[in-house]
Amino acid sequence: MSQVRFDGRTVIITGAGGGLGRTYALDIAARGGNVVVNDLGGTFDGKGSSSSMADKVVEEIRQAGGKAVASYDSVATAAGGEAIVQKALAAFGRVDAVINNAGTLRNAPVDQIPDSTLDMMIDVHLKGAFYVTRPAYKLMKAQKYGRILFASSAAGMLGNDEQAAYGAAKAGLVGLMNVLSQEGREHNVFCNALLPTAASRMGEAMPAWQMEKIGALFGAAYEKLGNSGNPEFVTPLVTYLVSEACTSTHALYSATMGRYARAFIGMSYGWMGPRYKPFSADDIAAHFGQVSSTDRYFIPESLVDEFVHLIGRMNQGE
């Protein structure tokens, strides 16, 4: 039997009515988990709503012998987030993991993004994850067990044209994960974030010129990709990260075209000068190559960890 099991565990998955979320729900249910399939049922750009998407996934799970319930609440309000968690409690009596996967997308150059688009991206991605996670975390903290995964995006952590609002909201999720992972560690609540890449409704919303650029980039190598752009190739990493088998926390992972890797925020050793007199911009200019070099770097675990690192170097005579 697989060591990655969810017997007796309840997992909330937002945005699970299709695409990536659906594959997560099917896999976790097949591994014995109770699944709350949450989906508002609207279009990829946040219009409309329907119960049919969540219902179809629940039916798939039940037909395969699994356990699942549907939730149609919006993650974009505190009331909606609370309702999703209460749905899990009513159906299964506990919450063990949350996959914050719900999302929406509207592309535009940064100088053409209306306030309404910015508000929607923040509401669904950042506030939405917070509103679901907050009540779930309270339960996890009390039971001394939990796994939380935030679906961030390379558009936020690395950048992508015409996705400033989307990228800003997605990058905010990494900040939320960084803090919650530190608060949750002592309670056996582990939190990580994901940079997934897969063919989906949202991916189809990319500008045509950008899709052409990507196609040209792959060129003759396109056949070598096989089916690795399908959502099912992201699923194994997600399933593992929210399982009891995973003890990683405070980390960012990438799943792209069949390659799974840790991504991280590192700091170069930089330049350390005398500490009794302020420097000038000219001093920085003179040492900017050293400031910018990535030949040596470290990965701080927290804000305090950066200070600990610097004090250690000072004690060694730097």
CORTA-V848486 format. One record per backbone hydrogen bond with DSSP energy under -0.5 kcal/mol. CO is the residue of the C=O (numbers start at 1). NH is the residue of the N-H. Records with the same first field share a line. If there is no record, write none. Layout:
CO=NH, NH
This chain:
3=5
5=244
6=9
9=34
10=96, 97
11=36
12=99
13=16, 38
15=21
18=21, 22
19=23
20=24
21=25
22=26
23=27
24=28
25=29
26=30
27=31
28=33
29=32
31=6
32=8
33=35, 67
34=11
35=37, 69
36=13, 38
37=71
38=15, 16
40=50
43=46
44=105
47=43
51=55
52=56
53=57
54=58
55=59
56=60
57=61
58=62
59=63
60=64
61=66
62=65
67=35
69=37
71=39
74=77
77=81
78=82
79=83
80=84
81=85
82=86
83=87
84=88
85=89
86=90
87=91
88=92, 93, 94
89=93
96=147
97=12
98=100, 149
99=14, 101
100=151
108=164
109=112
110=113
112=114
114=117, 118
115=119
116=120
117=121
118=122
119=123
120=124
121=125, 126
122=126, 127
123=128
125=129
126=130
127=131
128=132
129=133
130=134
131=135
132=136
133=137
134=138
135=139
136=140
137=141
138=142
139=143
140=144, 145
146=190
147=98
148=192
149=100, 151
150=152, 194
153=156, 157
154=158, 159
160=163
162=108
163=167
164=168
165=169
166=170
167=171
168=172
169=173
170=173, 174
171=174, 175
172=176
173=177
174=178
175=179
176=180
177=181
178=182
179=183
180=184
181=185
184=187, 189
185=188
188=146, 190
190=148
191=250, 251
192=150
193=253
194=152, 196
195=255
197=257
200=204
202=205
203=206
207=210, 211
208=212
209=213
210=214
211=215
212=216
213=217
214=218
215=219
218=221
219=222
220=223
221=224, 225
222=225
223=226
225=228
227=230
229=199
230=233
231=234, 235
232=236
234=237, 238
235=239
236=240
237=241
238=242
240=243
243=246
245=247
251=193
252=263
253=195
254=261
255=197
256=259
259=256
261=254
263=252
264=266
267=298
271=273
280=284
281=285
282=286
283=287
285=288
287=290, 291
288=292
289=293
296=269
298=267, 300
302=306
303=307
304=308
305=309
306=310
307=311
308=312
309=313
310=314
311=315
312=316
313=318
314=317
